[in-house]
Amino acid sequence: MAKKLFIAATGQNCGKTTTCIGLMHLALKKYQRVGFIKPLGPKPVSFHRHIVDKDAALIAQVFSLENELRWMSPVVVQSDTTRLVVDGEVSPDRLHEQMVHACAELEKRSDFIIIEGSGHPGVGSVMKSSNARIAKLLDAPVLMVTGGGLGNVVDKVCMGLALFQKEGVDVRGLLANKLMPEKRARTLYYLRKALEDEALTVIGGIDYHPVLANPTLRRVAKLLGLPLQGNRREASRIIQHVQIGAASTQRVTELIKEPSLLIVTSSRDELLVTLANLYRIPDYRSRIIGLVIPGTAPVSTITQMILERSNIPYLRAENHTTAELYRLITEDVSKITAVDTEKLSLIRSLAESHIDFDLLEELCCG
């Protein structure tokens, strides 16, 4: 019989999907057949002619599980699903049967199965399908994932535990993600002390790494709804700095940090030309990821020719101001996609160095 582990989370953006990717990687180093299922998928996408949750599609792509796709996302929440359940047109029991059947099929094909929950523990309650209810249905021990910190983390963990306990689900461990490396030991010490009355073990997860949260050029293009011009092979580069080209041309070039996306208005011909030419120099190419060009004034003909000849990646954003663009880009929480090869490689490496898979397996599946 396959070992199963349900990955729950205290809330959004605490690294649940990143943890699942890391655990899939670690499990595959030990088991030949590792399965994945997201029983309740709130974010539908079309993938290989199936409507599945986007996280199931991501895992299928990253770990070549396309043949298992029909079992990986048994219930996908469409725009009218909640209403249909509340109105009694769709029975929660029917949804549960789909989840149980899909998991049973994966158990035939797997030695180890990672089950990813949706959002916080209560997500899906309106459909009688909270994380806690699903974990009970699938008879899976729970690993709760949280972000770094202490007070806020403990508060959310205790709220989540109450729901799991109500359903009679065994929460075996808490995996703390996004720990500051210099505070890792101290944070884990106090989390263990604060939760010592609870029957769970606190485990260190993946440390905070800004690269995982930073957007790629492709992500910014999608966020703004703009086509990427120039060198599209650079679309997966990770943006670590967003700089506004408001100072003199000389000063802007002196302040470029590595690697940066620069926002330069369409009227700054001399700066656009300079950056385009610098992009062709190897030492500067590593620093300059690309340009976002706002402004209603058209880019001059000669400047446009130089931009195209340099092949510098750029986005033309006539309908946004510089301030709007800076806010949209810097406030965006970038989610990992299957084409983010640099991030995926980093997750695998961090999982190997930060997560004790043998301890986790013994704790949750032993």
Secondary structure, DSSP 8 states (H G I E B T S, - for coil): --EEEEEEESSTTSSHHHHHHHHHHHHHTT-S-EEEE-SEESSEEEETTEEEEHHHHHHHHHTT-GGGHHHH-SEE--TTHHHHHHTTSS-HHHHHHHHHHHHHHHHHH-SEEEEE--SSTTTTGGGT--HHHHHHHTT--EEEEE-S-SHHHHHHHHHHHHHHHHTT--EEEEEE-SB-GGGHHHHHHHHHHHTTTSS-EEEE--B--HHHHS-BHHHHHHHHT---BS-GGGTT-B--EEEE--S-HHHHHHH--SSEEEE--TT-HHHHHHHHHHHTSHHHHTTEEEEEEE-SS---HHHHHHHHHHT--EEEETTS-HHHHHHHHHH------TT-HHHHHHHHHHHHHH--HHHHHHHHH-
